[in-house]
Amino acid sequence: MQATYTVSQIKGIISASGNIAEDITITILVTDSRRINNRATSLFFALSGRRNGHEFIADAYTRGVRSFVVNSQPDMAVTDATFLIVPDVLTALQSLAAYHRKQFSLDVIGITGSNGKTIVKEWLYQLMCPEKNIVRNPKSYNSQIGVPLSVWQINSANNLGIFEAGISRPAEMDKLEAIIQPNIGILTHMGTAHDEGFDSPEQKLQEKLKLFKNCEQIVYNYDLLIDFPDDMRERKCFTWSRKFNIATLYVFSETSISGKYYMRAIYKEEEIECLVPFKDEASIENAIVCWATMLALGYTPAQCDERIERLTNVSMRLELKDGINDCSIIDDSYNSDIQSLEIALNFLSQQNQHQKKTLILSDIYQSGLQLNALYEQVARLINNAKIDRLIGVGNSIAEYKELFDVPKTYFFTDTPSLLKDLVRLHLHEETILIKGSRSFEFEKISRALVQKAHETILEINLNTLINNLNFYKAKLQPGVKIMAMVKAFSYGSGTFEVANVLQYNKVDYLAVAYTDEGIALREGGIELPIMVLNPEPLAFDKLVAYKLEPALYSFTLYDEFIKFAQDELISSYPVHIKIDTGMHRVGFEAFEIETLCDMLEINPYIRVKSVYSHLVASDAEEHDLFTLKQITSFENAFRQIEDALGYQVIKHIANTSGITRWPNAQYDMVRLGIGLYGVDGAVSRDDTGLQPIATLKTTVSQVKRIPAAETIGYMRNGSLKADGKIATVRIGYADGYLRAFGNGVGKMLVNGVLVPTVGNITMDMCMLDVSNVEVREGDEVIVFNEQQRIEELALQIGTIPYEILTNVSQRVKRVYFYE
């Protein structure tokens, strides 16, 4: 059964003070007021991080929560809520999880490392679930908050726990070890991730190894710890290596066979073998870690080989895609458990582009709960999510169909039955979450519902977008608002898909270039205030109808909007005043401010929401004197305007680079643009707090062997210096890969190798020199990502990152990932 404690018990466990209004039973721990499902049995922890959780207590109370862990008594006139007061809320959360963990004697595997933790965890789950009832972190919940929330899921039916732990600075692992309390440890690949949080790679490794201080057995790469102190190597360890035959598992032979990877190894002085259904280096290393772990736990070499060969890809991300019949599809086809269902339903709730929401859900396996208890939880999550239609697949979910309080429900015994009746369901203009256990093969449903597009894809990582937003939030002074720039299709990254995330994460304003962009956001369910930078007089009626706020930058535009407002009997309509402080693009100039003030002073038709200007070169040190001049001009202008208006307005001049380099110019609001997408000339590339959110990828359509004497492409501009190979890939200038990248100027990543273009870029395709790369038709090709960055492409053709991003054509399929 699931974790259940009364409020009074929890008060004692975390050594809290405070009065108990009602000693209710707690089953769910909540740290985000937006993710509240079962209100009656939830305990809200008001954590302090980038945002102070105490600011959201009232919101959680409004949503029905009545039990809180806080560090001070909130100023709320309520008598039916319990406030457990502790010195540190995060420590209380971790203490409660550690106490809960101690109530169970199951084996627990603790996994740490720089890379591969989540894949190893999920693969071990696949490999051992036939005989084990396993509890594990949902997705990659491996942080100081994620680990206690994961360990809280342990119940009496579990006989194995697999928990990953990630740290970014010293002293964090001690806390996670006390929560996980593993008796088996696994160290995965050690790379450069989070190096900036430690004095050295050696210190980072020492800190990670603290997870294993009470482990009975440790699995690790012998090569990693070859120079480590003897006391580590003298412990009970299972080592593996591809170099040293002294390791417990020595992999001495590796080769590719028909798209798979065949390995031979020495174990207990005998030769054993293993076939891995992947070829990339990261997957091979992760598979060896799993191989070693299974052998360490007593599985036979034959069992390991048989199961590892059947490993399947792990998709830890929800994928948001365009679907047929104007639907949006959230694809989570391979993973179904209580924890990940809650995450997926939360993401579904963030989508506002369609009024209707549909869930396609299979039976849930390996929950550790009795079926009635399991589906009571499932029903509670679904009923609270307020979906419009539930489509259940499997015998178990159908058996408990009476629990679901959903307007429309349909149940099918298996996936083929659903696919046969898919047309009859009339899925149209709705957001559809597809969530199924792997055995149900829900990828077939995804293929049937996702709109077809050619194989060039722009992937947008919404988690990285959120991290970038938080990166800038941490730089703001208290009370400073954020206006997010989502003009030009969010710099090529999408419309409502990006705006929904920004709205959910509480930015204050959005800005678009033109009225139709604002209308698209409103029709996509966006309710935030939206400023239109270039309002067209012919569209004033639509602008007002959709509650968009125009920027007025000239007397002509000002007069036209006032006349429109008079004719339509509009008063106090919100507008924004643009000041030209040196950009000389649009805006009222200094000599015009006095006249503007006279007009504003006597005008009942509008109300000025903000006054703003634009920094010309906020990222360039050589122009700092000019930036200071702009700031001074802006201050003179807004002071005159506020004096004339008789009220305060929002002031903003800082753009992305201005946030970092000019904190004194943050005023009341900043405008965050391309920094959201991971590009900022004022931030060092070594600063890993800011990351690119987009990956543009395509595939190889054909590979050809070409003699040195032959020419390649239009106008015969391309050739190879020696006999070699070219790969034709499915991207051209109609997709946004400009002709300027041709003839060796541009480069792409093919199977991890950077290769140049050959010949001219054509409309739909281009050619790459792959003479020194192993490549086949259908292989993935990366145009840009976190390794081959947008800034580098911009340098290749002498442009700026903005142009690279916004040039990606609308015919390129966008896929949005969310963990």
GIRAWO-V497380 format. One record per backbone hydrogen bond with DSSP energy under -1.0 kcal/mol. NH is the residue of the N-H (numbers start at 1). CO is the residue of the C=O. If there is no record, write none. Layout:
BEGIN
NH:CO
NH:CO
END
This chain:
BEGIN
5:26
7:24
10:6
11:7
12:8
13:9
14:10
16:11
17:85
24:22
26:5
27:41
28:41
30:43
35:32
39:37
42:39
43:28
44:67
45:30
46:69
47:45
49:51
53:47
55:52
56:53
60:56
61:57
62:58
63:59
64:61
65:60
68:82
69:44
70:84
76:74
78:76
82:66
84:68
85:17
86:70
92:88
93:89
94:90
95:91
96:92
97:93
98:94
99:95
100:96
101:97
102:98
103:100
104:101
109:161
110:184
111:163
112:186
114:189
115:189
120:116
121:117
122:118
123:119
124:120
125:121
126:122
127:123
128:124
129:125
131:128
132:128
135:160
137:162
141:138
142:140
147:143
149:145
150:146
151:147
152:148
153:150
154:151
158:155
159:133
160:133
161:107
162:135
163:109
165:111
166:142
172:169
176:172
177:173
178:174
180:176
181:177
183:108
184:108
185:217
186:110
187:219
188:112
195:192
197:194
198:195
204:200
205:201
206:202
207:203
208:204
209:205
210:207
211:208
212:209
213:210
215:212
216:183
217:183
218:236
219:185
220:238
222:240
224:221
228:225
232:229
233:229
234:230
235:232
237:235
238:218
240:220
241:249
247:244
249:239
250:266
251:241
252:264
253:264
255:262
257:260
260:257
261:276
262:255
263:274
264:253
265:272
266:250
267:270
270:267
272:265
274:263
276:261
284:280
285:281
286:282
287:283
288:284
289:285
290:286
291:287
292:288
293:289
294:290
295:291
296:292
297:293
298:295
299:294
304:300
305:301
306:302
307:303
308:304
309:305
310:307
311:308
318:818
319:331
320:816
321:329
323:327
324:449
327:324
328:430
329:321
330:432
331:319
332:434
341:337
342:338
343:339
344:340
345:341
346:342
347:343
348:344
349:345
351:348
358:431
359:389
360:433
361:391
362:435
363:393
374:370
375:371
376:372
377:373
378:374
379:375
380:376
381:377
382:378
383:379
384:380
385:381
388:357
389:357
390:408
391:359
392:410
393:361
394:412
398:394
399:395
401:398
403:400
404:401
406:404
408:388
410:390
412:392
418:414
419:415
420:416
421:417
426:423
429:325
431:356
432:328
433:358
434:330
435:360
436:332
440:437
441:438
444:441
446:442
447:443
448:444
449:445
450:446
451:322
457:697
458:813
459:695
460:815
461:693
462:817
465:461
466:462
467:463
468:464
469:465
470:466
471:467
472:468
473:469
474:470
475:472
476:473
480:477
481:668
483:670
484:509
485:672
486:511
490:486
491:487
492:488
493:490
494:489
499:495
500:496
502:498
503:499
504:500
505:501
506:503
507:502
508:482
509:482
510:529
511:484
512:531
518:514
519:515
520:516
521:517
522:518
523:519
525:522
526:521
531:510
532:549
533:512
534:513
539:536
540:537
543:539
544:540
545:541
546:542
547:544
548:543
549:530
551:532
552:576
558:554
559:555
560:556
561:557
562:558
563:559
564:560
565:561
566:562
567:563
568:564
569:566
570:565
572:604
573:605
575:607
576:550
577:610
578:552
579:612
580:588
588:578
592:589
593:590
596:592
597:593
598:594
599:595
600:596
601:597
603:600
607:573
609:575
610:575
611:650
612:577
613:652
620:617
623:620
624:621
627:623
628:624
629:625
630:626
631:627
632:628
633:629
634:630
635:631
636:632
637:633
638:634
639:635
640:636
641:637
642:638
643:639
644:640
645:641
646:642
650:609
652:611
659:655
661:657
662:658
665:662
666:663
668:651
669:651
670:481
671:654
672:483
676:673
678:675
679:674
683:680
687:684
688:686
690:687
693:677
695:459
696:784
697:457
698:781
700:779
701:728
702:728
704:726
706:724
710:707
712:718
716:713
717:714
718:712
724:706
726:704
727:768
728:702
729:766
730:699
731:729
733:762
734:763
735:732
737:732
738:736
741:738
742:739
743:759
745:742
746:741
748:755
749:782
750:753
753:750
755:748
757:746
758:767
762:765
766:729
768:727
769:756
770:725
773:770
778:700
779:776
781:698
782:749
783:696
784:696
785:788
789:787
793:789
794:790
795:791
796:792
797:793
799:794
804:800
805:801
806:802
807:803
808:805
809:735
812:809
813:456
815:458
816:320
817:460
818:318
END
